Amino acid sequence: MKVSELGEFGLIARLAEACAKAGQPSSLVIGIGDDAAAWRASGVQLVTTDTLIEGTHFSLTHVPWRDLGWNALTVNVSDIAAMGGIPEQALLTLALAPDTEVADVDELLAGMLEASSEYSTAIVGGDIVGCDTTMVTVTLIGRALADERGESLLMTRSGAQAGDAIAVTGHLGDSAGGLRILLGESTGSAGAAAYLKRAHLHHRPPLAIGQMAAREGVRAAIDVSDGLLQDLGHVCEASGLGAIVHAQKIPISPALREAFPKDALSLACGGGEDYELLLAAPPEVIESVRDKADVPIAVIGEMATDRQHRIRLLAEDGGELPPPGAGWDHLRGAAWRR
């Protein structure tokens, strides 16, 4: 069945039923079906939004609908994680061609509901419009953690200080490597290829690490979505500092080294869509986070005084390396490359 056969309101009813079956939070007053959603809120609220557009951010030739739904929610969870917050309610806007199969929309929603269960969120409203191109927009509302006095524990891009250690979770560059494999670059073993493709198709932002880091006293963070050096540059600009990064300390997975031995560092520095966390804090605070984390956290450098906000990438011998990856800019790349 096409969505044109089901109609806008039939599709809304179908989505509402699926969301209701998935469960709704006790804070929800009015969910899908009214002019606006309503819920009880407290503390400092966090709001983020992201749009995925076919032909710009994804291709349905390579990305299954279920993974598209998962990623549409998790890229927003990643922003909340970077603030050390708690995601709660999500609004979903779908732009669909009339000949879109209802079964495909079911798959997209199934992926999104899997992600909402994983990250304790709920879809409580949104919109559906007709369009020649598939577009998925999620707006995610959350709240900041608070200390025992009720003060918010927000991590921000502007919270870094000179001398802070710079650390990142997980591995970098795997998603970009997975994209290359999806686009036909066949290198390395089948196992490495499968690992990298999964990293691109199924983002898993470390939400719990972001919350724990905020509790431990980290005050500067960003999610690595557009590439390590570009995102670190945002922290440098907002904090009025520069940074030193040691290339040999950047965490690169064995699968990426195997599949792209010559390009692994470039992909790790500028590939984007890793949705890991970059943290900047005094070394003792970072060590406390590392000791309590259940995922790898690598210290890759330090924040430095620099009025020009430069990032210096150093080789093992101390020599400076040219930036090997430029990162992603939404207004400078119009064709799908992710």
C-alpha positions as CSV (number, residue, x, y, z in Angstrom):
1,M,0.0,0.0,0.0
2,K,1.2,3.5,-0.9
3,V,0.9,6.3,1.7
4,S,-1.3,8.1,-0.9
5,E,-3.8,5.3,-0.5
6,L,-3.7,5.4,3.2
7,G,-3.9,9.2,3.4
8,E,-2.4,11.7,5.8
9,F,-4.8,11.1,8.6
10,G,-4.7,7.4,8.2
11,L,-0.9,7.4,8.4
12,I,-1.0,9.7,11.5
13,A,-3.4,7.2,13.2
14,R,-1.1,4.4,12.3
15,L,1.9,6.2,13.7
16,A,0.0,7.2,16.8
17,E,-1.0,3.6,17.5
18,A,2.5,2.4,17.2
19,C,3.8,5.1,19.5
20,A,1.1,4.4,22.0
21,K,2.0,0.7,22.1
22,A,5.7,1.6,22.6
23,G,4.7,3.4,25.8
24,Q,4.4,7.1,26.9
25,P,6.1,8.9,29.8
26,S,4.2,9.8,32.9
27,S,5.1,13.4,32.3
28,L,3.0,13.5,29.1
29,V,-0.3,15.3,29.3
30,I,-1.4,15.3,25.7
31,G,0.3,13.2,23.0
32,I,-0.3,12.6,19.3
33,G,-3.7,13.7,18.0
34,D,-4.2,17.3,19.2
35,D,-3.0,20.7,17.9
36,A,0.1,20.4,20.2
37,A,1.7,18.0,22.6
38,A,1.8,18.9,26.3
39,W,3.9,17.6,29.1
40,R,5.0,18.5,32.6
41,A,8.6,19.9,32.7
42,S,11.1,21.0,35.4
43,G,14.6,22.3,35.5
44,V,16.6,23.6,32.6
45,Q,15.2,22.5,29.3
46,L,17.3,21.4,26.3
47,V,16.0,21.4,22.7
48,T,17.8,20.2,19.6
49,T,16.7,19.4,16.0
50,D,18.1,17.7,13.0
51,T,16.9,17.1,9.4
52,L,17.9,14.2,7.2
53,I,17.3,14.7,3.5
54,E,17.4,12.1,0.8
55,G,20.2,12.9,-1.6
56,T,22.0,15.1,0.9
57,H,22.3,13.1,4.0
58,F,21.4,9.6,2.9
59,S,20.5,7.4,0.0
60,L,17.7,4.8,0.3
61,T,19.8,2.7,-2.1
62,H,22.3,2.1,0.7
63,V,20.4,3.0,3.9
64,P,17.6,0.7,5.1
65,W,14.5,2.5,6.3
66,R,14.8,1.0,9.8
67,D,18.4,2.3,10.2
68,L,17.2,5.7,8.9
69,G,14.6,5.9,11.6
70,W,17.2,4.8,14.3
71,N,19.7,7.4,13.1
72,A,17.1,10.2,12.8
73,L,16.6,10.0,16.6
74,T,20.1,9.1,17.7
75,V,21.8,12.1,16.0
76,N,19.6,14.3,18.2
77,V,20.4,12.1,21.3
78,S,24.0,12.8,20.6
79,D,23.5,16.6,21.0
80,I,21.8,16.0,24.3
81,A,24.6,13.7,25.4
82,A,27.1,16.5,24.6
83,M,25.3,18.7,27.0
84,G,25.3,16.0,29.7
85,G,21.5,16.0,29.6
86,I,18.6,13.6,29.6
87,P,16.5,13.2,26.4
88,E,12.8,13.0,27.0
89,Q,10.2,13.9,24.3
90,A,10.6,13.8,20.5
91,L,8.6,15.5,17.7
92,L,8.8,13.8,14.3
93,T,8.1,15.5,10.9
94,L,8.0,13.4,7.8
95,A,8.1,14.6,4.2
96,L,7.1,11.7,2.0
97,A,6.5,11.1,-1.7
98,P,2.9,9.9,-2.4
99,D,4.2,6.6,-3.8
100,T,6.2,5.8,-0.6
101,E,5.3,2.3,0.6
102,V,3.4,2.2,4.0
103,A,5.6,-0.8,4.9
104,D,8.7,1.4,4.5
105,V,7.2,4.0,6.9
106,D,6.5,1.2,9.3
107,E,10.1,0.2,9.2
108,L,11.3,3.8,9.7
109,L,9.1,4.2,12.7
110,A,10.2,0.8,14.1
111,G,13.8,1.9,14.0
112,M,12.9,5.1,15.7
113,L,11.0,3.4,18.4
114,E,13.9,1.0,19.0
115,A,16.1,4.0,19.5
116,S,13.5,5.7,21.7
117,S,13.4,2.6,23.9
118,E,17.2,2.4,24.0
119,Y,17.5,6.0,25.1
120,S,14.3,6.4,27.1
121,T,12.6,8.9,24.9
122,A,9.1,9.1,23.5
123,I,7.6,10.4,20.2
124,V,4.8,12.7,21.3
125,G,3.8,14.6,18.1
126,G,5.0,16.0,14.8
127,D,3.8,16.6,11.2
128,I,3.4,14.8,7.9
129,V,3.7,16.5,4.5
130,G,3.8,15.5,0.9
131,C,7.1,16.1,-1.0
132,D,9.1,14.7,-3.9
133,T,12.0,14.0,-1.6
134,T,12.0,12.0,1.6
135,M,12.9,14.2,4.6
136,V,12.9,13.2,8.3
137,T,13.1,15.9,10.9
138,V,13.3,15.1,14.6
139,T,13.1,17.7,17.4
140,L,14.2,16.3,20.7
141,I,13.5,18.0,24.1
142,G,15.4,17.0,27.2
143,R,16.6,18.5,30.4
144,A,19.9,19.2,32.1
145,L,21.2,17.3,35.0
146,A,21.2,19.1,38.3
147,D,23.4,18.9,41.4
148,E,22.1,18.5,44.9
149,R,21.5,22.2,45.1
150,G,19.4,22.2,41.9
151,E,22.1,23.9,39.8
152,S,22.3,22.7,36.3
153,L,25.4,20.6,35.3
154,L,25.5,21.7,31.6
155,M,28.6,20.9,29.5
156,T,29.1,23.5,26.7
157,R,31.5,24.4,24.0
158,S,32.7,27.5,25.8
159,G,33.6,25.8,29.1
160,A,37.2,24.7,28.2
161,Q,40.3,26.2,29.9
162,A,43.9,26.2,29.0
163,G,45.6,23.1,30.2
164,D,42.5,21.0,30.0
165,A,43.0,17.5,28.7
166,I,41.1,16.6,25.5
167,A,39.5,13.2,25.4
168,V,37.3,11.3,23.0
169,T,35.1,8.2,23.5
170,G,35.2,5.2,21.2
171,H,36.9,5.1,17.8
172,L,36.9,7.8,15.2
173,G,36.5,7.5,11.4
174,D,34.6,4.2,11.4
175,S,31.4,5.8,10.0
176,A,33.2,7.5,7.2
177,G,35.0,4.2,6.4
178,G,31.6,2.4,6.3
179,L,30.3,5.0,3.9
180,R,33.2,4.3,1.5
181,I,32.5,0.6,1.6
182,L,28.7,1.2,1.0
183,L,29.7,3.3,-2.1
184,G,31.7,0.4,-3.5
185,E,35.2,0.7,-2.1
186,S,36.0,-2.9,-1.3
187,T,39.1,-3.2,0.9
188,G,40.1,-5.4,3.8
189,S,38.3,-8.4,5.2
190,A,34.5,-9.1,5.2
191,G,34.5,-8.8,8.9
192,A,36.1,-5.3,8.8
193,A,33.7,-4.2,6.1
194,A,30.7,-5.4,8.1
195,Y,31.9,-3.6,11.2
196,L,32.5,-0.3,9.4
197,K,29.2,-0.4,7.6
198,R,27.4,-1.0,10.9
199,A,29.1,2.0,12.3
200,H,27.7,4.2,9.5
201,L,24.2,2.8,9.5
202,H,23.6,2.5,13.2
203,H,24.9,5.3,15.3
204,R,25.2,4.7,19.1
205,P,26.0,8.0,20.9
206,P,27.4,7.4,24.4
207,L,24.6,9.1,26.4
208,A,25.4,7.6,29.7
209,I,29.1,8.8,29.4
210,G,27.9,12.3,28.7
211,Q,25.8,12.3,31.9
212,M,28.5,10.7,34.0
213,A,31.0,13.3,32.7
214,A,28.8,16.1,33.7
215,R,28.4,14.7,37.2
216,E,32.2,14.3,37.5
217,G,32.8,17.9,36.7
218,V,33.4,18.1,32.9
219,R,32.2,21.5,31.7
220,A,33.2,21.5,28.0
221,A,32.1,19.0,25.4
222,I,30.9,18.5,21.9
223,D,29.6,15.6,19.9
224,V,31.9,14.5,17.0
225,S,29.4,14.8,14.2
226,D,31.2,16.8,11.5
227,G,34.8,15.5,12.1
228,L,37.2,15.6,15.0
229,L,39.2,18.6,14.0
230,Q,36.3,20.7,12.9
231,D,34.3,20.0,16.0
232,L,37.3,20.6,18.3
233,G,37.6,23.9,16.4
234,H,34.2,24.9,17.6
235,V,35.3,24.3,21.2
236,C,38.4,26.4,20.5
237,E,36.4,29.3,19.1
238,A,33.8,29.3,21.8
239,S,36.4,29.0,24.6
240,G,38.9,31.4,23.1
241,L,41.7,28.9,23.0
242,G,43.7,26.7,20.7
243,A,44.5,23.0,21.0
244,I,47.3,20.5,20.6
245,V,46.4,17.0,19.3
246,H,48.8,14.1,19.2
247,A,48.0,12.1,16.0
248,Q,49.2,8.8,17.4
249,K,46.8,9.1,20.3
250,I,43.7,9.4,18.2
251,P,41.7,6.2,18.6
252,I,41.4,4.3,15.3
253,S,39.8,0.9,15.2
254,P,41.7,-2.1,13.8
255,A,38.9,-2.5,11.2
256,L,39.5,1.0,9.8
257,R,43.3,0.5,9.7
258,E,42.8,-2.7,7.9
259,A,40.3,-1.4,5.4
260,F,41.9,2.0,4.7
261,P,45.6,1.9,6.0
262,K,46.6,5.0,4.0
263,D,43.5,7.1,4.9
264,A,42.7,6.0,8.4
265,L,44.1,9.1,10.1
266,S,42.3,11.4,7.6
267,L,39.0,9.6,8.1
268,A,39.4,9.8,11.9
269,C,40.2,13.6,11.8
270,G,37.6,14.7,9.2
271,G,35.3,11.9,8.3
272,G,32.4,12.9,10.5
273,E,29.2,11.1,11.7
274,D,31.0,9.3,14.5
275,Y,28.6,10.6,17.1
276,E,31.2,10.1,19.8
277,L,31.9,12.6,22.5
278,L,34.8,15.0,22.8
279,L,35.5,16.1,26.4
280,A,37.8,18.9,27.7
281,A,38.5,19.1,31.5
282,P,41.4,19.1,33.9
283,P,43.4,15.9,33.6
284,E,42.3,14.6,37.0
285,V,38.7,15.0,36.0
286,I,39.2,13.2,32.7
287,E,41.0,10.4,34.6
288,S,38.0,10.0,36.9
289,V,35.7,9.8,33.9
290,R,37.9,7.2,32.3
291,D,38.0,5.1,35.5
292,K,34.2,5.0,35.7
293,A,33.5,4.6,31.9
294,D,32.3,1.3,30.4
295,V,33.6,2.4,26.9
296,P,37.2,3.3,25.8
297,I,38.1,6.9,26.4
298,A,41.4,8.2,24.9
299,V,43.2,11.4,25.9
300,I,44.4,12.9,22.6
301,G,45.8,16.3,23.5
302,E,45.3,19.5,25.5
303,M,43.7,22.9,25.3
304,A,46.3,25.7,24.8
305,T,46.5,29.5,25.0
306,D,46.2,30.7,21.4
307,R,44.5,33.9,20.3
308,Q,44.2,32.6,16.8
309,H,42.4,29.5,18.1
310,R,44.6,27.2,16.1
311,I,44.7,23.4,16.3
312,R,48.1,21.9,16.0
313,L,48.3,18.3,15.0
314,L,51.6,16.7,16.1
315,A,53.4,13.6,14.9
316,E,55.0,11.2,17.3
317,D,58.3,13.0,16.9
318,G,56.7,16.4,17.8
319,G,56.7,17.7,14.2
320,E,53.5,19.5,13.1
321,L,51.3,17.7,10.5
322,P,49.0,19.4,8.0
323,P,45.3,18.8,8.8
324,P,44.4,15.6,7.0
325,G,40.6,16.0,6.9
326,A,38.4,19.1,6.4
327,G,35.2,17.9,8.1
328,W,31.7,18.4,6.9
329,D,29.9,21.7,6.1
330,H,26.2,21.4,5.2
331,L,26.3,24.4,2.9
332,R,29.4,23.3,1.0
333,G,28.3,19.8,0.1
334,A,25.0,19.5,-1.7
335,A,25.3,15.9,-2.9
336,W,24.9,12.8,-0.7
337,R,28.3,11.6,0.5
338,R,27.2,10.1,3.8
